[in-house]
Amino acid sequence: MTEVNPNDDLALRVIRSGEWEEQTTVGDYRAEWLSNLLVERVSLRPDAQSVALDGVEIGGPDGVWFRFWLPDPQQIIDKYFNADGRSIGIYIPIVDTFQFDGEQYHATHLILGLWLASSGHVTVIGEAEFESAVHLGLLSEGQVLWAESRIREVTADVHRLRLPPPLIRNFSIDKG
């Protein structure tokens, strides 16, 4: 099983629309605009190795991943499904503001994120890595303040059922 750590080496990672298309485990990639919302979808290959995020298996053979680029608030939300189409959970990375270069969105992942298990349990991911990056001066003062503020806001919005929005929270797939 491959463990996905969004910031293995504490370097800030840029999340780009379309980046999933480049992964060797992807069998099919699609992206569609729904009004001003960009939705990306990948189907993992039948021979894909298992992928884990913070110890939770988020992908394996024939799994399906969705990434939603929400323009307001500027937030990325990933939703993962297993081969049977059952929701595994939702990952909400804390990012800075979106940039659009005419072809794709991109945003800097500020190490922190929230994992929303299908059971409803919410876990903050990346706290130790964030503290290390702060200590090492790898984030600017503005990035630190933004990330700390956003993790509080996003957590509160999750508990108030504002995030993920119903479109994503209730989104399901039928693998027939």
Residue pairs with C-beta under 8 A, 6 or more apart in sequence:
1 49
1 50
1 51
1 52
1 57
2 49
2 50
2 51
2 52
3 51
3 52
3 53
3 55
4 51
4 52
4 53
4 58
5 54
5 129
6 13
6 53
6 93
6 109
6 111
6 113
6 125
6 126
7 13
7 109
7 111
7 126
7 129
7 133
10 111
10 129
10 132
10 133
10 136
10 138
11 138
12 108
12 109
12 110
12 111
12 133
12 138
12 139
12 143
13 108
13 109
14 106
14 107
14 108
14 109
15 76
15 93
15 95
15 106
15 107
15 108
15 109
16 104
16 105
16 106
17 31
17 38
17 40
17 67
17 69
17 104
17 105
17 106
18 29
18 31
18 40
18 104
20 26
20 29
20 40
20 42
20 65
20 67
21 29
21 42
23 42
25 44
25 45
25 48
25 49
25 51
25 59
26 42
26 43
26 44
26 45
27 42
27 43
27 44
27 45
27 46
27 48
28 41
28 42
28 43
29 40
29 41
29 42
30 40
30 41
30 42
31 38
31 39
31 40
31 41
32 38
32 39
32 41
33 39
36 71
37 68
37 69
37 70
37 71
38 68
38 69
38 105
39 66
39 67
39 68
39 69
40 66
40 67
40 68
40 69
41 64
41 65
41 66
41 67
42 64
42 65
43 62
43 63
43 64
44 59
44 60
44 61
44 62
44 63
44 64
44 65
45 61
45 62
46 61
46 62
47 61
48 59
48 60
48 61
48 62
48 63
49 60
50 57
50 59
50 60
51 57
51 58
51 59
51 60
52 58
53 91
53 115
53 125
54 115
54 123
54 125
56 88
56 89
56 115
56 117
57 88
58 65
58 80
58 88
58 89
58 91
59 65
59 80
60 82
60 83
61 83
62 83
62 175
63 80
63 81
63 82
63 83
63 88
64 80
64 81
64 85
64 173
64 175
65 78
65 79
65 80
65 81
66 78
66 79
66 80
66 81
66 168
66 171
67 76
67 77
67 78
68 76
68 77
68 78
68 79
68 164
68 167
68 168
69 76
69 98
69 105
70 76
70 77
70 165
71 98
74 95
74 97
74 98
74 107
75 92
75 95
75 154
75 163
76 92
76 93
76 95
76 107
77 90
77 91
77 92
77 163
77 164
77 168
78 90
78 91
78 92
78 93
79 87
79 89
79 90
79 164
79 168
79 171
80 87
80 88
80 89
80 90
80 91
81 87
81 88
81 173
81 175
82 88
83 175
84 175
85 172
85 173
85 174
85 175
86 118
87 118
87 172
88 118
89 115
89 116
89 117
89 118
90 115
90 116
90 164
90 168
90 169
91 113
91 114
91 115
91 116
91 125
92 113
92 114
92 116
92 154
92 158
92 163
92 164
93 109
93 110
93 112
93 113
94 109
94 110
94 111
94 112
94 113
94 114
94 147
94 150
94 151
94 154
95 107
95 108
95 109
95 110
96 107
96 108
96 110
96 143
96 146
97 107
98 105
98 106
98 107
99 105
99 106
99 107
108 143
110 130
110 139
110 143
110 146
110 147
110 150
111 126
111 129
111 130
111 133
111 139
111 147
112 124
112 125
112 126
112 127
112 130
112 147
112 150
112 151
113 124
113 125
113 126
114 122
114 123
114 124
114 125
114 151
114 154
114 155
114 158
115 122
115 123
115 125
116 122
116 158
116 164
117 123
122 155
122 158
122 159
124 151
124 155
130 147
133 139
134 144
139 147
154 163
157 163
158 164
161 169
